[in-house]
Structure formats: C-alpha cells, structure tokens
Amino acid sequence: MSSQKLSRRAALAGSLGVAAAAAVPARGMTADDAAAGLSFACYQVGDQQGLDSLRRGQATAHPPGPGEVRIAVRAAALNHRDLLMLRGRYGARQPEARIPVGDGAGEVVEVGAGVTEVAPGDRVTAPHFIRWLDGDYVPEVFAHDLGVTADGWLAEYITLPASALVHLPEGMAYAEAAALGAAGITAWAVIETLGRVKPGDTVLTLGTGGVAILALQIAKMNGARVAITSSSDDKLAIARDLGADITVNYRQQPQWQQVVRERTGGRGVDIVVETVGLGTLPQSLACCAPNARVGLLGALDQGGGQAPNLSPLYFGNLVLKGITSGSRRMLEDLLRACAMNAVRPHIDRSFSFAEAREALDYLDAANHVGKVVITDFG
Ligand SMILES: NC(=O)c1ccc[n+]([C@@H]2O[C@H](COP(=O)([O-])OP(=O)(O)OC[C@H]3O[C@@H](n4cnc5c(N)ncnc54)[C@H](OP(=O)(O)O)[C@@H]3O)[C@@H](O)[C@H]2O)c1
C-alpha cells in the first residue's frame, strides 16, 4: 500500500467524529481532500457472466453522512449466493461496479452526525439485510441487501447505517463473526425462531456447507441431537467431530431418510434445516416426527421442476415454512449465544483479500466443510 494512501487512511481513520457531531475532515486533511474522498481497493461483480466477472477495482469513500459509519473491513465470509450473484442468477443484474459479499466484520473508523450506537475502534458486524432490524420479514429488505443491491464487504472499507451494526462479543474474532452472518442467521431462523428447539429434540440438516454446519453447531448448543447427510465420509467424520449424532452418506445410501428414521428409533426428527431444496424435500418430510417444523431455505436442487409430494404435512401435522435469512436482532442473539456457549463457527479455510477469486473457486468446488472466509485486507 502506498505511503500516500496509508497517510490518507490514517487521516480518515483519525477523523473520529464525536457522537452527534458532523463528520469533519481529519487533522492534516484539507476540506478538498475530504471532498475528493478516500480511494480504496475493492472487488466488483463486473458483467455477472460467471466467476471470471469478478474484477479488482478502486472505490471512493466520502465522509459518512448522518447516521452512517465507515468501517475498515477485517474479514468477509462467502456464501453460496455470492457464486449465484457473479453468475447473474441472484435476482436482477446489478451495476458492474457493485462490491460483492454480504457477510463481514470490521473496525469502526469514522462516524457521521448523530451516531451514538458505535464509536471509532469498535468491532462490528451487520446482517446482510441491513434494513431488517427486528420483527417479521418484509420483501422490501431486498432493496438494501449487502453484496447484491448495496455494496458489500469485499473491499478495504464499507459504509453502513449505524442502526444495522452489532458489536462483536469480547473474544470473538472478526472472521468468526463474519462466518456467522447469513448462514448462521438462517440456521438460527429455522432452529430457534421456527423450530423452538429444546434439549432432546432431533435436528436434521443436509450437506456440510456453511448453513448446515452452523445448523449443527447451533442445534448442539441447545442440547439437541443432530442428523446430517453428506456426499463424503471424510466430511461426515468432521461433522461427527463437531458433535453430529447420526451421519449418513447420501451417495452410498440414496434412501437416507430410512436410515435417519431407523436411527431415531422410528420416531423421526423434530426440526429440519432443508438446505438443499425441493429436490430433497420429500425425503426430508419422510424423516419427520409428528408436529415437526421444516425450514425450506436451499436452492441447490429444485427437483427438476416437479412438484414435491406434500401429503406428509397433513398426516404428520407438520409445519413447512420458507426462510429468507433473518434480522439484525437474530444476528445479535446468535452472536451472544455463541459467545456465552463458547461456540466457534467452523471455518474450513481462510484466504487473503488478494486471493478472493481463489476463495470463490474453492467454495464453488464444494470440497469445504462449514465456512470459507477472507482476511488480511491490507
Ligand atoms: N434462504 C436463505 O435465507 C438462505 C440463506 C443462506 C443460504 N441459502 C441457500 O442454502 C443453500 C446452502 O447454502 P450454503 O451457503 O450453506 O452453501 P455451501 O456452503 O456452498 O454448501 C453446499 C453444500 O451442500 C451440499 N449439497 C450440494 N448439493 C446437494 C444435494 N443435491 N444434496 C445434498 N447435499 C447437497 C454439499 O455438501 P456435501 O458434499 O457434504 O454433500 C455442498 O458442499 C444454498 O442453496 C443457498 O443459496 C439460503
């Protein structure tokens, strides 16, 4: 990084706007400097034709406006949707200069007028739906979705509304907080909010990706028993190390629902975190105990467009609910619960900011278990 850039970054980082005061140019910085903004490194989604669309770029940060906070990014975490976004398969196409990645964590360096929630030096994260603070889902949250309809975390800096921020608990690493983001909130929404998990329940989740492994960890934190499937025995061994009680290789056991039912003594499972989609939903429903709660969130296999048989819903008195990530409140509750219970999200591999493309390729290859994160932002 150039010394000029370093000194500008230090100058901006030093402009510690006090609460309720407008952000002002830092000492040693002219008003013109502040108006011109700080140039920082980022990645952009480009033309969204595939992972090759990812490109390095420069963006400009201006002093944060009222209620805004500038954050120096320390870690970002990848999700399956980041791959879809670069492939132009996650909603409408976005501007080419859009900065990707919805999950991250960092250090507050500057606050705008009226900000009282955080101060420079604070360690923070945010849900990717930055306007979904609490309460029920409304579709409008998609208009402010980090890494999709708003600039995300794959950059040296991000500017966010203070209202969206959540403090990191003491002792939680930036990469861990980032890893808990979308995947953790989503697993939490199924297990805690929909599932009302209690000790002794059995939770089923599919595959060993980011959401599934966090579902495993959240379920174990609640004293639940966990059943998990995977394409790989090696991945299942890691799942067992993390506490999984029932592990099934769905390649070797295509009728894995029978194994799950047998291994639960014929009773079935109480909560399903359906990370795959409509393609596996019939088998997941076949695993359910009476009154089970099923959160449908995955889109990895949609069953070739064939409507799944939903009759087990009647006979089992089951609840099936679509899940669309979660709120700031859920993220706050999740971070606190993990900190209190010494649960650390399972991070498979960490890449540097310079290796962001390799990190996306690694996620795409699907050899990971849990989360893939990016650190070393320079
Ligand atoms: N609705 C929401 O709010 C929400 C939020 C987060 C994620 N999601 C969705 O949830 C899904 C998982 O996301 P993620 O970030 O956890 O993905 P990920 O980390 O990329 O994990 C994918 C893993 O799922 C397993 N898998 C893939 N295809 C499968 C199949 N046909 N049957 C069984 N397992 C399969 C594989 O694990 P194994 O090799 O172990 O089988 C694979 O490694 C994606 O569709 C994502 O878009 C939705």
The ligand as a MOL file (V3000), in Angstrom:
LIG
                    3D

  0  0  0     0  0            999 V3000
M  V30 BEGIN CTAB
M  V30 COUNTS 48 52 0 0 0
M  V30 BEGIN ATOM
M  V30 1 N -32.9690 -18.7200 2.1210 0
M  V30 2 C -31.9510 -18.2160 2.8130 0
M  V30 3 O -32.0890 -17.3370 3.6470 0
M  V30 4 C -30.5960 -18.7970 2.6050 0
M  V30 5 C -29.5180 -18.3490 3.3680 0
M  V30 6 C -28.2980 -18.9620 3.1970 0
M  V30 7 C -28.2010 -19.9550 2.2310 0
M  V30 8 N -29.2570 -20.3100 1.4820 0 CHG=1
M  V30 9 C -29.1670 -21.3760 0.4780 0
M  V30 10 O -28.8730 -22.5730 1.1630 0
M  V30 11 C -28.0980 -23.4240 0.3360 0
M  V30 12 C -26.8170 -23.7830 1.0490 0
M  V30 13 O -26.0320 -22.5820 1.1840 0
M  V30 14 P -24.5540 -22.6490 1.7710 0
M  V30 15 O -24.0330 -21.2520 1.7450 0
M  V30 16 O -24.5490 -23.3960 3.0340 0 CHG=-1
M  V30 17 O -23.8350 -23.4970 0.6290 0
M  V30 18 P -22.3960 -24.1570 0.5870 0
M  V30 19 O -21.5630 -23.7590 1.7440 0
M  V30 20 O -21.8870 -23.9120 -0.7800 0
M  V30 21 O -22.7340 -25.7210 0.7930 0
M  V30 22 C -23.1480 -26.5360 -0.2350 0
M  V30 23 C -23.0790 -27.9970 0.2430 0
M  V30 24 O -24.3680 -28.5710 0.1470 0
M  V30 25 C -24.2390 -29.9750 -0.1430 0
M  V30 26 N -25.0600 -30.2730 -1.3090 0
M  V30 27 C -24.9980 -29.7320 -2.5330 0
M  V30 28 N -25.9060 -30.2960 -3.3440 0
M  V30 29 C -26.5550 -31.2220 -2.6000 0
M  V30 30 C -27.5930 -32.1510 -2.8580 0
M  V30 31 N -28.1790 -32.2240 -4.0660 0
M  V30 32 N -27.9930 -32.9380 -1.8530 0
M  V30 33 C -27.4300 -32.8540 -0.6340 0
M  V30 34 N -26.4410 -32.0050 -0.3280 0
M  V30 35 C -26.0150 -31.2030 -1.3070 0
M  V30 36 C -22.7670 -30.2430 -0.3960 0
M  V30 37 O -22.2290 -30.8020 0.8050 0
M  V30 38 P -21.7980 -32.3470 0.8760 0
M  V30 39 O -20.6750 -32.5540 -0.0770 0
M  V30 40 O -21.4500 -32.5770 2.3000 0
M  V30 41 O -22.9870 -33.1670 0.4540 0
M  V30 42 C -22.1930 -28.8490 -0.6280 0
M  V30 43 O -20.8510 -28.7470 -0.2520 0
M  V30 44 C -27.9110 -22.6580 -0.9730 0
M  V30 45 O -28.9330 -23.0230 -1.8770 0
M  V30 46 C -28.0800 -21.2140 -0.5490 0
M  V30 47 O -28.4370 -20.3740 -1.6230 0
M  V30 48 C -30.4360 -19.7520 1.6500 0
M  V30 END ATOM
M  V30 BEGIN BOND
M  V30 1 1 1 2
M  V30 2 2 2 3
M  V30 3 1 2 4
M  V30 4 1 4 5
M  V30 5 2 4 48
M  V30 6 2 5 6
M  V30 7 1 6 7
M  V30 8 2 7 8
M  V30 9 1 8 9
M  V30 10 1 8 48
M  V30 11 1 9 10
M  V30 12 1 9 46
M  V30 13 1 10 11
M  V30 14 1 11 12
M  V30 15 1 11 44
M  V30 16 1 12 13
M  V30 17 1 13 14
M  V30 18 2 14 15
M  V30 19 1 14 16
M  V30 20 1 14 17
M  V30 21 1 17 18
M  V30 22 2 18 19
M  V30 23 1 18 20
M  V30 24 1 18 21
M  V30 25 1 21 22
M  V30 26 1 22 23
M  V30 27 1 23 24
M  V30 28 1 23 42
M  V30 29 1 24 25
M  V30 30 1 25 26
M  V30 31 1 25 36
M  V30 32 1 26 27
M  V30 33 1 26 35
M  V30 34 2 27 28
M  V30 35 1 28 29
M  V30 36 1 29 30
M  V30 37 2 29 35
M  V30 38 1 30 31
M  V30 39 2 30 32
M  V30 40 1 32 33
M  V30 41 2 33 34
M  V30 42 1 34 35
M  V30 43 1 36 37
M  V30 44 1 36 42
M  V30 45 1 37 38
M  V30 46 2 38 39
M  V30 47 1 38 40
M  V30 48 1 38 41
M  V30 49 1 42 43
M  V30 50 1 44 45
M  V30 51 1 44 46
M  V30 52 1 46 47
M  V30 END BOND
M  V30 END CTAB
M  END
